[in-house]
Amino acid sequence: MNYYSLNSPSTFVSFKEATIRGQAPDKGLYFPEFIPALPDELLQNLSTYSREEVAFQVIRPYTGNTLPQSELRRIVAETIDFDFPLVPITPDTSALELFHGPTLAFKDVGARFMSRCLGYFVRGNDKPVTVLVATSGDTGGAVASGFYDVEGIEVVILYPAGKVSSVQELQLTTYGKNITALEVDGSFDDCQRMVKDAFADPTLQQQLFLTSANSINVARWLPQQFYYFFALQQWADKDNPPVISVPSGNFGNICAGLMAWQSGLPVNHFIAACNANDVVPIYLTTGDYQPKTARPTLSNAMDVGNPSNFVRILEIFNSRLPSLRKMLTSYSISDEETAAAIRELYTSHHYLPDPHGAVGWLALQRYLAEHPGTKGLFLETAHPVKFYDTVEPLIGNKIPLPPSVEKLLSQQKQSKKIEAHYTELKDYLLSYK
Ligand SMILES: *Cc1c(COP(=O)(O)O)cnc(C)c1O
């Protein structure tokens, strides 16, 4: 299997090269040259296979011959080493909980898979690889946890001082060893700009082997298909496939779901559940795609004004809007509606969602009401404790701390404070090399 850049469909690279580079030199996103069809035997008997076997079968065509089978099996098993339960909420809706990994959000799956692939690919290199990443919250922790102690890889995370939750900050500042957290006196946009400047700097490129671990990397994007298959393993009504609602920001997660469906996974319909950042809901209604600056909301991991993975969704559907509309609906949910959904789920259904999951549930309810006879599930993308400052006042109750968070709260933050100037980042990177 090879990958082409969506900006220049005639040059191809291997899975290894796409993983190491992240983005194509022409700044396009990598896309597989074809979407594999999975064997009918597997699709029809999903629940009789182990999760490891299903995940291995799903990803194997994408890695081609860049990873030996035994290595890939080990990577897959380590990636999904926690639960993915499908929890019933109402007679027609369930939550697929993706927060049972080490940093309590679905991004653990992609980060764990990518770190292990990259670790394998750089084995024996004389220069260590430096993974540089800017985070607004969830990505930093998942990347730190995923890459911790991986040989040959140094990780540098930039995060905006005072703008991530205390749990998120501890998740990215307490590892030490090969993980460095730079606390930037500025905004997330400043962090992202500094990272972009570093990638565009020829002196730095000469001296260091720099790569990124953001969500457009194929090794973070493609393994996100796994849990759509795990959902179907647990779906009881085999004759009535689910409507799947995905809380969406950069649209990597839902795009992975669409790939799974293209490979043969039975899904009735997909819903991209968005907050006030409504570029895609408007596009699907009007056909007009107008990127905007991101607006802050309660579900801040989805505050994205120009979703980077949307071009991949267009590629799946050959940019044909009518076929896309048949399979994908998108709703924009306001903060007031999100707050009301959290309260309703908690009081009427005894389920405590995080703000992102609440957006997913409400969008699902809306679609099911418009399509009688359908049933569905939403992805619960993070544990509510990660957003306790939003959720606790709404439910008038404390959220019990999971053991991993309790342990975290007793640890010491280690960060290096820097100003929001690129030269500070550059000086740091050149000095530690
Ligand atoms: C990153 C994130 C999202 C958005 O996922 P995309 O793949 O960017 O669409 C949703 N919920 C949570 C909790 C996240 O951390």
The ligand as a MOL file (V3000), in Angstrom:
LIG
                    3D

  0  0  0     0  0            999 V3000
M  V30 BEGIN CTAB
M  V30 COUNTS 15 15 0 0 0
M  V30 BEGIN ATOM
M  V30 1 C -9.7210 15.8890 19.6710 0
M  V30 2 C -11.0690 15.6990 20.2950 0
M  V30 3 C -12.2590 15.7140 19.5310 0
M  V30 4 C -12.2750 16.0150 18.0440 0
M  V30 5 O -11.7440 14.9800 17.2720 0
M  V30 6 P -11.3590 15.2210 15.7370 0
M  V30 7 O -10.7300 13.9730 15.2660 0
M  V30 8 O -10.4050 16.3990 15.7370 0
M  V30 9 O -12.6200 15.5650 15.0010 0
M  V30 10 C -13.4670 15.4400 20.1650 0
M  V30 11 N -13.5150 15.2110 21.5000 0
M  V30 12 C -12.4080 15.2140 22.2760 0
M  V30 13 C -12.5310 14.9750 23.7320 0
M  V30 14 C -11.1350 15.4550 21.7060 0
M  V30 15 O -10.0380 15.4590 22.4800 0
M  V30 END ATOM
M  V30 BEGIN BOND
M  V30 1 1 1 2
M  V30 2 1 2 3
M  V30 3 2 2 14
M  V30 4 1 3 4
M  V30 5 2 3 10
M  V30 6 1 4 5
M  V30 7 1 5 6
M  V30 8 2 6 7
M  V30 9 1 6 8
M  V30 10 1 6 9
M  V30 11 1 10 11
M  V30 12 2 11 12
M  V30 13 1 12 13
M  V30 14 1 12 14
M  V30 15 1 14 15
M  V30 END BOND
M  V30 END CTAB
M  END
